[in-house]
Amino acid sequence: VGLAFAADKGYLKFMKERDINQHAVKAKLELTDEDLARFGKEHGAQLSDEELSKYLSVDPQRLSKAAYRKKAVQQLMHGKPEAKSKARNQNFSAVVPLEDPPMPAPDTAPPAPMPQSLVLFGGRNFAVLETVGIIRIPVCRTGNLSLTVMVDYHCYDGLAKNVEDYEAIEGTLTFLPDEVEKLLEIIIVKDNIPEDNEDFYVELTNARSSSKDGFAALGPIATARVIIVDTDVPSVIYTDDDYIPVLEAKSEEGTKEEQVVHITVRRKDGIGPVYCKYVTEDGSAVEGRDYERAEGELTFAQDEMTAEVAVTILESCCYDHKEDFRLILYDATGGAKFDPDTDGGEDSCVITIVITPRIATRDIRSRTMRALGVNWQKTQKGHENWKDQFANALTVNGGDEEAGPASGFQWALHLLTLPWKLIFAMIPPVEYCGGWPCFYISLAFIGVVTAFISDLAGLVGCVLDLPDFVTAITLVALGTSLPDTFASKAAAEQDPYADASIGNVTGSNSVNVFLGLGLPWTIGSIYWAAQGRTSAWQEKYASKARFDEWNSGGGKFIVIGGDLGYSVVIFSAGALVCMSILFLRRKVFGGELGGPKVCKHITAVILVMIWVTYVILSSIRSLQSAAESGC
């Protein structure tokens, strides 16, 4: 326990930390071709290579999930820093060259005269969605517009293939006098196969003029790249921030006001309709007093890239400086998934909303509450939950209406367990004092129940003429271990790894041995060392063979081992066989649990037989050596 605590706190610096997020994005976030296509579709702008490079050079890096969580905690504790300008919000028309063009060197020959008419593409890069149907690429003419100019054009493949992804064109464009732009129309072929984005090229050649008054030539952009963005890839749902600070609702003239916060959810890749569910979850803020519960389904329609979730913040007497709750996006459908690099990973998207009070409460009641560490909203919520505990204890199936009418067996079970339900309903909810009263009172109740079960098991063993040792390893052990067994079964079904299911059993037994035996034995040792060898102590151990050795010096706490040594040897042998089976399964099947149906059933039978063998051998030895005793 001490080593686990030290490792969790990071005190064991020599231990190598395991990289939990092995899929963290290491490369810089780049502008996707789909973003470029969408930008061109909306604004009619085309980017040069220089503009695109400058745009990407200022785009921020994506961080790992751990880094995002650390950032959220820092913002929660120290406030959110001023937002930095984002590259995707830049006006591309404002992009300027990185440096001034070089000046010509002195004593050099003057440059050749420029042609009177230049023919070039309207941009170097064009990106379209594969669903666009037809792309129109502008070809521009500058300079002397009085000339008649002709230029040849043709397409050639890149990653995109002619016929399969687009229909190549070839021919000659003619610019009549005063014409400054022509359009090349190319058909884009849509398929239903998920694939990477592909590209092809369009090239201008052989610019010429039919007039003797001037000549024509190709401009600096004689080749254009066309990127076809695949729309069959799954959409990725994400939010810009995992942490959203808001101010609490403002009240005026004694009336409570509400504040609606709109949280923007985005998606990248894909254009088809996708859906996901959302729900709010309490943190230190309490539903119904600090905010209104939000639950529903978020829809991204065809070609829709953003959607909003509305969350209502309520005005309340906030005794804490900051309170938070979470908005959880989950169960994405329509082929969508969540960004693995945001809080929540691939299974969900978690947004933490932090409510900050507008003006700190100054009256004595507020200061007293803060000094005592009391969250008044949670305390009121605890009152309601405590009331619900008793209501659920008195009703069959805990008042679950979805369970339907109760059967006769359920009624019998309810009446049989009703006293225990009412007793345990007395435990206060976790909303009080950070859950510590619930923790300690639960421990006390568990101790009382354990003592009660132990006494009942002893009486049953006495009636059946079984030694206490046999009763302990059968009735008592089954009663205390079955809950761990069911917990391990649930963990094995819900967790992709066996750590939780196996660790639950080993951890429970470690607590039973080290804490369940160690703590009372330590208390007993201290007690008898202080009491000394009393007459009652001497009378109890006078008949033991080693009494003369024990009856010297100070008082001693003595536990008679009996057949414990033999039982521990049998148990250790069974544990060794069990561990060997787990290691063998790891080598053969690649995991400790599951595997082929026949093999996992054989393993289950072997493990059960190990326990049965331990119980039989230990019980036989105990029955042989136990002295006859009555109830």
C-alpha positions as CSV (number, residue, x, y, z in Angstrom):
1,V,0.0,0.0,0.0
2,G,2.8,2.4,0.9
3,L,4.7,1.7,-2.4
4,A,1.5,2.2,-4.4
5,F,0.9,5.5,-2.6
6,A,4.5,6.6,-3.2
7,A,4.3,5.7,-6.9
8,D,1.0,7.5,-7.3
9,K,2.5,10.7,-5.8
10,G,5.6,10.4,-8.0
11,Y,8.1,9.9,-5.1
12,L,9.7,6.9,-6.8
13,K,11.6,8.8,-9.5
14,F,13.7,5.9,-10.4
15,M,10.7,4.0,-11.8
16,K,10.2,4.4,-15.5
17,E,6.9,6.0,-16.3
18,R,4.7,4.2,-18.8
19,D,3.5,6.2,-21.8
20,I,-0.2,5.9,-21.4
21,N,-1.2,7.9,-24.5
22,Q,0.7,6.0,-27.2
23,H,-1.4,7.5,-29.9
24,A,-0.6,11.1,-29.1
25,V,-0.2,13.3,-32.2
26,K,3.5,14.1,-32.5
27,A,3.4,16.1,-35.7
28,K,2.2,19.7,-36.1
29,L,-1.5,20.1,-36.9
30,E,-1.7,20.9,-40.6
31,L,-4.4,22.6,-42.6
32,T,-6.4,19.7,-44.1
33,D,-7.3,19.6,-47.7
34,E,-10.9,19.7,-46.8
35,D,-10.5,22.9,-44.9
36,L,-8.8,24.4,-48.0
37,A,-11.6,23.2,-50.2
38,R,-14.2,24.6,-47.9
39,F,-12.4,28.0,-47.7
40,G,-12.2,28.2,-51.4
41,K,-15.8,27.2,-51.8
42,E,-17.0,29.9,-49.3
43,H,-14.7,32.8,-50.3
44,G,-13.6,32.0,-53.8
45,A,-10.0,32.4,-52.7
46,Q,-7.0,30.3,-53.9
47,L,-3.7,30.1,-52.0
48,S,-0.3,30.2,-53.4
49,D,2.4,27.8,-52.1
50,E,4.0,30.7,-50.2
51,E,0.7,31.7,-48.6
52,L,-0.1,28.2,-47.7
53,S,3.4,27.7,-46.1
54,K,3.1,30.8,-44.1
55,Y,-0.4,29.8,-43.0
56,L,0.8,26.4,-41.8
57,S,3.9,27.9,-40.1
58,V,1.8,29.6,-37.5
59,D,-0.7,26.8,-36.8
60,P,-0.3,25.6,-33.2
61,Q,0.7,22.0,-32.3
62,R,-1.8,19.5,-31.0
63,L,-1.1,18.3,-27.5
64,S,-1.5,15.0,-25.9
65,K,-4.5,14.2,-23.7
66,A,-2.4,14.5,-20.6
67,A,-1.2,18.0,-21.7
68,Y,-4.8,19.1,-22.3
69,R,-5.8,17.9,-18.9
70,K,-2.8,19.7,-17.3
71,K,-3.7,22.9,-19.1
72,A,-7.3,22.7,-17.9
73,V,-6.2,22.3,-14.3
74,Q,-3.8,25.2,-14.6
75,Q,-6.6,27.4,-16.0
76,L,-8.9,26.3,-13.3
77,M,-6.5,27.3,-10.6
78,H,-5.0,30.4,-12.1
79,G,-7.5,31.6,-14.6
80,K,-7.6,31.3,-18.3
81,P,-4.8,33.2,-20.2
82,E,-5.7,35.6,-23.0
83,A,-6.6,33.7,-26.1
84,K,-3.9,33.7,-28.8
85,S,-4.8,34.5,-32.3
86,K,-5.6,31.4,-34.3
87,A,-4.2,30.9,-37.8
88,R,-7.5,29.6,-39.2
89,N,-9.1,33.0,-38.4
90,Q,-6.6,34.9,-40.5
91,N,-7.7,36.9,-43.5
92,F,-5.8,35.3,-46.4
93,S,-6.0,38.5,-48.4
94,A,-3.8,40.1,-45.8
95,V,-0.9,37.7,-46.2
96,V,2.2,39.5,-47.3
97,P,5.5,38.3,-48.7
98,L,8.0,37.1,-46.0
99,E,10.6,39.5,-47.3
100,D,11.2,42.2,-49.9
101,P,12.3,41.1,-53.3
102,P,16.1,41.4,-53.8
103,M,17.5,44.5,-55.6
104,P,19.3,43.9,-58.9
105,A,23.1,44.0,-58.6
106,P,24.9,47.0,-60.0
107,D,26.6,46.8,-63.4
108,T,24.3,44.0,-64.6
109,A,22.6,43.8,-68.0
110,P,19.1,45.0,-68.1
111,P,16.5,42.3,-68.0
112,A,14.9,41.1,-71.3
113,P,11.7,42.9,-72.3
114,M,8.6,41.3,-70.8
115,P,6.1,39.8,-73.3
116,Q,3.1,41.9,-73.9
117,S,0.6,39.2,-72.8
118,L,0.9,36.6,-70.0
119,V,-1.3,33.6,-69.6
120,L,-1.4,31.8,-66.2
121,F,-3.7,30.0,-63.7
122,G,-5.6,31.9,-61.1
123,G,-3.9,29.9,-58.4
124,R,-1.4,27.1,-57.8
125,N,-3.6,24.9,-55.6
126,F,-7.3,24.0,-55.9
127,A,-9.1,21.6,-53.5
128,V,-12.6,20.3,-54.0
129,L,-14.8,17.7,-52.3
130,E,-15.3,14.6,-54.4
131,T,-19.0,15.3,-54.3
132,V,-18.6,18.7,-56.1
133,G,-19.3,17.2,-59.6
134,I,-17.5,19.8,-61.6
135,I,-14.5,22.0,-60.8
136,R,-14.0,25.2,-62.7
137,I,-10.3,26.4,-62.8
138,P,-9.7,30.0,-63.9
139,V,-7.1,30.8,-66.5
140,C,-6.2,34.5,-66.6
141,R,-4.6,36.7,-69.2
142,T,-2.7,39.9,-68.2
143,G,-0.8,42.6,-70.1
144,N,-1.9,43.7,-73.5
145,L,-5.5,42.8,-73.8
146,S,-5.9,43.9,-77.4
147,L,-4.2,40.7,-78.7
148,T,-5.8,37.5,-79.6
149,V,-4.0,34.8,-77.5
150,M,-4.2,31.0,-77.6
151,V,-2.8,28.5,-75.1
152,D,-2.9,24.7,-75.0
153,Y,-3.9,22.8,-71.9
154,H,-3.9,19.1,-70.7
155,C,-4.3,17.1,-67.5
156,Y,-1.9,14.4,-66.1
157,D,-2.3,12.1,-63.1
158,G,-0.9,12.5,-59.6
159,L,-2.4,10.2,-57.0
160,A,-5.8,10.6,-58.7
161,K,-6.3,8.5,-61.8
162,N,-8.1,9.5,-65.0
163,V,-11.5,8.0,-65.4
164,E,-11.6,6.6,-61.9
165,D,-11.3,9.9,-60.0
166,Y,-11.7,12.6,-62.7
167,E,-12.2,13.0,-66.5
168,A,-9.1,14.5,-68.1
169,I,-9.5,17.3,-70.6
170,E,-7.2,18.5,-73.4
171,G,-7.5,21.3,-75.9
172,T,-6.8,25.0,-76.7
173,L,-8.1,28.1,-75.1
174,T,-8.5,31.3,-77.2
175,F,-8.6,34.7,-75.6
176,L,-10.3,37.3,-77.8
177,P,-9.4,41.0,-77.4
178,D,-10.3,42.3,-74.0
179,E,-11.0,38.9,-72.6
180,V,-9.2,38.4,-69.3
181,E,-10.4,35.0,-67.9
182,K,-11.5,31.6,-69.2
183,L,-12.7,28.6,-67.2
184,L,-11.6,25.0,-67.6
185,E,-14.3,22.6,-66.5
186,I,-13.2,19.2,-65.2
187,I,-15.6,16.5,-64.1
188,I,-14.8,14.9,-60.6
189,V,-15.9,11.3,-60.2
190,K,-17.5,10.3,-56.9
191,D,-16.8,6.9,-55.4
192,N,-18.0,5.2,-52.2
193,I,-14.5,3.9,-51.2
194,P,-12.8,5.4,-48.1
195,E,-9.4,6.5,-49.3
196,D,-6.7,9.2,-48.8
197,N,-7.0,12.5,-50.5
198,E,-5.7,12.4,-54.1
199,D,-4.5,15.0,-56.6
200,F,-4.0,15.6,-60.4
201,Y,-2.4,18.4,-62.4
202,V,-3.5,20.7,-65.2
203,E,-0.8,22.3,-67.3
204,L,-0.7,25.2,-69.8
205,T,1.7,25.0,-72.8
206,N,2.4,26.8,-76.0
207,A,1.1,30.3,-75.4
208,R,1.0,32.2,-78.7
209,S,-0.6,35.2,-80.4
210,S,-2.0,35.5,-83.9
211,S,-1.1,39.2,-84.1
212,K,2.1,40.6,-85.3
213,D,1.8,43.5,-83.0
214,G,2.9,41.6,-79.9
215,F,3.5,38.1,-78.5
216,A,2.3,36.0,-75.6
217,A,4.0,33.8,-73.1
218,L,3.2,31.6,-70.1
219,G,3.0,33.3,-66.7
220,P,4.7,32.1,-63.4
221,I,1.8,29.7,-62.6
222,A,1.6,27.4,-65.6
223,T,0.7,24.3,-63.6
224,A,-2.2,24.0,-61.2
225,R,-2.6,21.2,-58.7
226,V,-6.2,19.9,-58.0
227,I,-6.7,18.1,-54.7
228,I,-9.8,15.8,-54.4
229,V,-10.9,15.5,-50.8
230,D,-12.4,12.2,-50.0
231,T,-15.7,12.5,-48.1
232,D,-16.1,8.9,-47.2
233,V,-13.7,9.1,-44.2
234,P,-15.4,9.1,-40.8
235,S,-16.1,12.4,-39.2
236,V,-14.2,13.4,-36.0
237,I,-16.2,15.3,-33.4
238,Y,-14.3,17.7,-31.1
239,T,-14.4,21.0,-29.3
240,D,-11.9,23.9,-29.4
241,D,-11.4,23.9,-25.6
242,D,-11.7,21.3,-22.9
243,Y,-12.2,24.1,-20.4
244,I,-14.8,26.8,-20.6
245,P,-15.1,29.5,-17.9
246,V,-18.4,31.4,-17.5
247,L,-19.8,33.9,-15.0
248,E,-22.7,33.0,-12.8
249,A,-26.1,34.3,-13.8
250,K,-26.8,37.9,-12.6
251,S,-29.8,38.7,-10.4
252,E,-31.6,42.0,-10.4
253,E,-34.2,43.4,-8.0
254,G,-34.5,40.2,-6.0
255,T,-35.3,38.1,-9.1
256,K,-33.2,35.2,-10.3
257,E,-31.9,35.4,-13.8
258,E,-30.7,32.7,-16.1
259,Q,-27.7,32.7,-18.4
260,V,-27.6,30.5,-21.5
261,V,-24.1,29.4,-22.6
262,H,-23.7,28.1,-26.2
263,I,-20.9,25.5,-26.5
264,T,-19.7,25.0,-30.1
265,V,-19.0,21.5,-31.1
266,R,-17.1,20.9,-34.4
267,R,-16.4,18.0,-36.7
268,K,-13.6,17.5,-39.2
269,D,-13.5,15.1,-42.2
270,G,-16.7,13.7,-43.7
271,I,-19.8,15.7,-44.8
272,G,-22.6,13.2,-44.2
273,P,-25.1,13.5,-41.4
274,V,-23.7,12.3,-38.0
275,Y,-25.1,12.3,-34.5
276,C,-24.0,12.1,-30.9
277,K,-25.6,12.3,-27.5
278,Y,-24.8,14.8,-24.7
279,V,-25.5,15.0,-21.0
280,T,-24.3,17.2,-18.1
281,E,-22.7,15.8,-14.9
282,D,-22.1,17.3,-11.5
283,G,-18.7,18.4,-10.3
284,S,-18.6,20.8,-7.4
285,A,-21.6,22.6,-9.1
286,V,-24.9,21.0,-8.4
287,E,-27.7,20.4,-11.0
288,G,-30.8,22.3,-10.3
289,R,-29.1,25.0,-8.2
290,D,-26.1,26.1,-10.2
291,Y,-27.2,24.9,-13.7
292,E,-30.0,23.2,-15.4
293,R,-29.6,19.7,-16.7
294,A,-28.9,19.4,-20.4
295,E,-29.5,16.1,-22.2
296,G,-30.3,15.2,-25.7
297,E,-28.9,14.4,-29.2
298,L,-26.7,16.7,-31.2
299,T,-27.1,16.5,-35.0
300,F,-24.7,17.5,-37.8
301,A,-26.7,17.8,-41.0
302,Q,-25.3,17.2,-44.5
303,D,-22.3,19.5,-45.1
304,E,-22.8,21.0,-41.6
305,M,-19.5,21.3,-39.7
306,T,-20.5,22.9,-36.4
307,A,-23.4,22.5,-33.9
308,E,-24.2,24.0,-30.6
309,V,-25.3,22.8,-27.2
310,A,-27.1,25.2,-24.9
311,V,-26.4,25.0,-21.2
312,T,-28.3,27.2,-18.7
313,I,-26.4,28.7,-15.8
314,L,-28.5,29.6,-12.8
315,E,-28.0,32.4,-10.3
316,S,-27.3,31.1,-6.8
317,C,-25.6,32.0,-3.5
318,C,-22.1,30.7,-4.4
319,Y,-20.0,30.2,-1.3
320,D,-17.1,28.7,-3.2
321,H,-14.8,30.9,-5.4
322,K,-15.3,28.6,-8.4
323,E,-17.6,25.6,-9.1
324,D,-17.5,23.3,-12.1
325,F,-19.6,20.7,-13.9
326,R,-19.1,18.7,-17.1
327,L,-20.7,18.4,-20.4
328,I,-20.1,14.9,-21.8
329,L,-20.6,14.0,-25.5
330,Y,-20.9,10.3,-26.1
331,D,-22.4,7.6,-28.4
332,A,-21.4,9.0,-31.7
333,T,-23.3,7.5,-34.7
334,G,-23.4,7.8,-38.4
335,G,-19.8,6.6,-38.7
336,A,-18.4,9.4,-36.5
337,K,-15.9,9.2,-33.7
338,F,-14.4,11.5,-31.1
339,D,-11.0,13.1,-31.2
340,P,-8.6,10.8,-29.2
341,D,-6.5,13.8,-28.2
342,T,-9.1,15.7,-26.3
343,D,-10.4,15.0,-22.8
344,G,-12.5,11.8,-22.9
345,G,-10.4,10.1,-25.6
346,E,-12.0,8.1,-28.4
347,D,-15.1,7.1,-26.3
348,S,-16.4,10.6,-25.5
349,C,-15.6,14.3,-25.4
350,V,-15.6,15.9,-21.9
351,I,-15.9,19.7,-21.6
352,T,-15.4,21.2,-18.1
353,I,-17.5,24.3,-17.5
354,V,-16.3,26.4,-14.6
355,I,-18.7,28.9,-13.0
356,T,-17.1,32.0,-11.5
357,P,-19.1,34.3,-9.2
358,R,-19.5,37.9,-10.3
359,I,-19.0,39.4,-6.8
360,A,-17.6,37.4,-3.9
361,T,-20.1,37.2,-1.1
362,R,-19.0,39.4,1.8
363,D,-21.4,38.7,4.6
364,I,-20.4,36.7,7.7
365,R,-22.4,33.7,6.6
366,S,-20.4,33.3,3.4
367,R,-17.1,33.7,5.2
368,T,-18.1,31.1,7.7
369,M,-19.1,28.6,5.1
370,R,-15.9,29.1,3.2
371,A,-13.9,28.7,6.4
372,L,-15.7,25.4,7.2
373,G,-15.3,24.2,3.6
374,V,-19.0,23.7,3.2
375,N,-20.6,23.7,-0.2
376,W,-24.1,24.8,0.7
377,Q,-25.6,23.7,-2.6
378,K,-24.2,20.2,-2.2
379,T,-25.4,20.1,1.4
380,Q,-29.0,20.8,0.2
381,K,-28.6,18.2,-2.5
382,G,-27.4,15.8,0.2
383,H,-30.7,16.3,2.2
384,E,-32.7,15.3,-0.9
385,N,-30.5,12.2,-1.5
386,W,-30.7,11.1,2.1
387,K,-34.5,11.3,1.9
388,D,-34.4,9.3,-1.4
389,Q,-32.2,6.6,0.3
390,F,-35.0,5.8,2.8
391,A,-37.7,6.0,0.0
392,N,-35.7,3.5,-2.1
393,A,-35.1,1.2,0.8
394,L,-38.9,1.0,1.5
395,T,-39.9,0.2,-2.1
396,V,-39.4,-3.0,-4.1
397,N,-36.5,-2.8,-6.6
398,G,-35.6,0.6,-5.2
399,G,-38.6,2.2,-6.8
400,D,-37.3,1.5,-10.3
401,E,-40.4,2.0,-12.5
402,E,-38.7,0.7,-15.5
403,A,-38.2,-2.7,-13.8
404,G,-42.0,-3.3,-14.2
405,P,-44.3,-5.1,-11.6
406,A,-42.4,-6.9,-8.9
407,S,-42.6,-10.7,-8.8
408,G,-43.3,-12.8,-5.8
409,F,-39.6,-13.6,-5.4
410,Q,-38.7,-10.0,-5.5
411,W,-41.2,-9.2,-2.8
412,A,-39.9,-12.0,-0.7
413,L,-36.3,-10.8,-1.1
414,H,-37.4,-7.3,-0.3
415,L,-39.1,-8.2,2.9
416,L,-36.1,-10.4,3.9
417,T,-33.6,-7.6,3.4
418,L,-35.8,-4.6,4.5
419,P,-34.2,-4.3,8.0
420,W,-30.7,-4.2,6.4
421,K,-31.8,-1.7,3.8
422,L,-33.2,0.7,6.5
423,I,-30.0,0.3,8.6
424,F,-27.7,1.2,5.7
425,A,-30.0,4.0,4.6
426,M,-28.8,5.8,7.7
427,I,-25.4,6.3,6.1
428,P,-25.1,10.0,5.0
429,P,-24.7,10.7,1.3
430,V,-21.4,11.7,-0.2
431,E,-22.5,15.4,-0.5
432,Y,-21.7,16.0,3.2
433,C,-18.2,17.3,4.0
434,G,-16.6,15.9,0.9
435,G,-17.9,12.4,1.5
436,W,-15.8,11.7,4.7
437,P,-18.8,11.0,7.0
438,C,-20.1,8.5,4.4
439,F,-16.6,6.8,4.3
440,Y,-16.1,6.4,8.0
441,I,-19.7,5.5,8.9
442,S,-19.7,2.9,6.0
443,L,-16.6,1.4,7.5
444,A,-18.2,1.2,10.9
445,F,-21.3,-0.5,9.5
446,I,-19.2,-2.9,7.5
447,G,-17.4,-3.8,10.7
448,V,-20.6,-4.4,12.6
449,V,-22.0,-6.6,9.7
450,T,-18.8,-8.6,9.5
451,A,-18.9,-9.3,13.2
452,F,-22.5,-10.3,13.0
453,I,-21.8,-12.7,10.1
454,S,-18.8,-14.1,11.9
455,D,-20.9,-15.0,14.9
456,L,-23.6,-16.5,12.8
457,A,-21.1,-18.6,11.0
458,G,-19.6,-19.7,14.3
459,L,-23.1,-20.8,15.5
460,V,-23.7,-22.7,12.3
461,G,-20.3,-24.4,12.6
462,C,-21.1,-25.3,16.2
463,V,-24.4,-26.9,15.2
464,L,-22.8,-28.9,12.4
465,D,-19.9,-29.8,14.8
466,L,-17.3,-28.1,12.6
467,P,-14.2,-26.5,14.0
468,D,-13.9,-22.7,13.7
469,F,-11.1,-23.1,11.2
470,V,-13.3,-25.1,8.8
471,T,-16.1,-22.6,9.2
472,A,-13.7,-19.7,8.5
473,I,-12.4,-21.1,5.2
474,T,-15.8,-22.1,3.9
475,L,-18.8,-20.2,5.1
476,V,-17.1,-16.9,6.2
477,A,-14.7,-16.9,3.2
478,L,-17.5,-17.4,0.7
479,G,-19.6,-14.7,2.3
480,T,-16.8,-12.1,2.2
481,S,-15.4,-13.1,-1.2
482,L,-18.5,-13.5,-3.3
483,P,-18.9,-9.7,-3.7
484,D,-15.3,-9.5,-4.9
485,T,-16.1,-12.3,-7.3
486,F,-19.1,-10.5,-8.8
487,A,-17.1,-7.2,-9.0
488,S,-14.3,-9.0,-10.9
489,K,-16.8,-10.6,-13.3
490,A,-18.2,-7.1,-14.1
491,A,-14.7,-5.7,-14.6
492,A,-13.8,-8.6,-16.9
493,E,-16.9,-8.0,-19.0
494,Q,-16.6,-4.2,-19.2
495,D,-12.8,-3.6,-19.2
496,P,-10.7,-4.6,-22.2
497,Y,-7.8,-5.6,-19.9
498,A,-7.7,-8.1,-17.0
499,D,-5.9,-5.7,-14.6
500,A,-9.0,-4.6,-12.8
501,S,-10.6,-8.0,-12.5
502,I,-7.5,-9.8,-11.1
503,G,-6.2,-6.8,-9.2
504,N,-9.6,-6.5,-7.4
505,V,-9.2,-10.0,-5.9
506,T,-5.5,-9.7,-5.0
507,G,-6.0,-6.2,-3.6
508,S,-9.0,-7.3,-1.5
509,N,-7.1,-10.3,-0.1
510,S,-4.0,-8.0,0.6
511,V,-6.3,-5.7,2.7
512,N,-7.8,-8.7,4.5
513,V,-4.4,-10.1,5.5
514,F,-2.3,-7.0,6.0
515,L,-5.0,-4.7,7.4
516,G,-7.6,-7.1,8.7
517,L,-5.0,-9.1,10.6
518,G,-2.2,-6.7,11.1
519,L,-4.2,-3.9,12.7
520,P,-6.1,-5.9,15.3
521,W,-2.9,-7.9,16.2
522,T,-1.0,-4.7,16.6
523,I,-3.7,-3.3,18.9
524,G,-3.7,-6.6,20.8
525,S,0.1,-6.5,21.2
526,I,0.0,-3.0,22.6
527,Y,-2.9,-3.8,24.9
528,W,-1.2,-6.9,26.5
529,A,2.1,-5.2,26.7
530,A,0.5,-2.5,28.8
531,Q,-1.7,-4.9,30.8
532,G,1.1,-7.4,31.6
533,R,0.6,-11.1,32.5
534,T,-2.7,-10.9,34.4
535,S,-4.2,-13.9,36.2
536,A,-6.8,-14.3,33.4
537,W,-4.0,-14.4,30.9
538,Q,-2.1,-17.0,32.9
539,E,-5.2,-19.2,33.4
540,K,-5.9,-19.2,29.6
541,Y,-2.4,-20.3,28.6
542,A,-1.4,-22.5,31.6
543,S,-2.2,-25.7,29.8
544,K,-0.1,-24.9,26.7
545,A,3.2,-26.6,26.2
546,R,5.2,-23.4,25.9
547,F,3.6,-21.7,28.9
548,D,6.8,-21.6,30.9
549,E,8.5,-19.7,28.0
550,W,5.7,-17.3,27.6
551,N,5.2,-16.7,31.3
552,S,8.3,-14.5,31.6
553,G,9.0,-10.8,31.1
554,G,6.1,-8.5,30.2
555,G,2.7,-9.3,28.8
556,K,2.4,-10.9,25.4
557,F,-0.3,-11.2,22.8
558,I,-0.4,-14.8,21.7
559,V,-2.2,-16.4,18.7
560,I,-2.1,-20.2,18.6
561,G,-1.1,-21.2,15.1
562,G,-2.6,-24.7,15.2
563,D,-3.0,-26.0,11.6
564,L,-2.3,-22.6,10.1
565,G,1.1,-23.6,8.8
566,Y,-0.2,-26.6,6.9
567,S,-3.1,-24.5,5.4
568,V,-0.7,-21.8,4.3
569,V,1.5,-24.4,2.5
570,I,-1.5,-25.8,0.7
571,F,-2.7,-22.3,-0.2
572,S,0.8,-21.3,-1.5
573,A,1.0,-24.4,-3.7
574,G,-2.5,-23.6,-5.1
575,A,-1.5,-20.0,-5.7
576,L,1.6,-21.1,-7.5
577,V,-0.4,-23.3,-9.8
578,C,-2.9,-20.5,-10.4
579,M,-0.1,-18.0,-11.4
580,S,1.5,-20.6,-13.6
581,I,-1.9,-21.1,-15.4
582,L,-2.2,-17.3,-15.9
583,F,1.4,-17.0,-17.3
584,L,0.7,-20.0,-19.6
585,R,-2.5,-18.4,-20.9
586,R,-0.6,-15.2,-21.6
587,K,1.9,-17.1,-23.7
588,V,-0.6,-19.3,-25.6
589,F,-3.7,-17.0,-25.9
590,G,-2.2,-13.6,-25.4
591,G,-4.3,-12.8,-22.3
592,E,-5.1,-14.0,-18.8
593,L,-8.9,-14.1,-19.4
594,G,-11.1,-15.3,-22.2
595,G,-9.8,-17.2,-25.2
596,P,-11.3,-20.2,-27.0
597,K,-14.5,-21.5,-25.5
598,V,-13.2,-25.0,-24.6
599,C,-10.0,-23.7,-23.2
600,K,-11.5,-21.0,-21.0
601,H,-14.0,-23.6,-19.6
602,I,-11.2,-26.0,-18.8
603,T,-9.3,-23.2,-17.1
604,A,-12.4,-22.3,-15.0
605,V,-12.8,-25.9,-13.9
606,I,-9.1,-26.2,-13.0
607,L,-9.2,-23.0,-10.9
608,V,-12.4,-24.1,-9.1
609,M,-10.8,-27.5,-8.4
610,I,-7.7,-25.8,-6.9
611,W,-10.0,-24.1,-4.4
612,V,-12.0,-27.3,-3.6
613,T,-8.7,-29.2,-3.1
614,Y,-7.5,-26.5,-0.7
615,V,-10.7,-26.6,1.3
616,I,-10.8,-30.4,1.5
617,L,-7.1,-30.9,2.5
618,S,-7.2,-28.1,5.1
619,S,-10.6,-29.3,6.5
620,I,-9.3,-33.0,6.8
621,R,-6.2,-31.8,8.7
622,S,-8.3,-29.6,10.9
623,L,-10.9,-32.2,11.7
624,Q,-8.1,-34.7,12.5
625,S,-6.3,-32.4,15.0
626,A,-9.3,-30.5,16.4
627,A,-10.4,-31.4,20.0
628,E,-14.0,-32.3,20.6
629,S,-15.9,-29.4,21.8
630,G,-19.6,-28.6,22.4
631,C,-21.6,-25.4,21.7
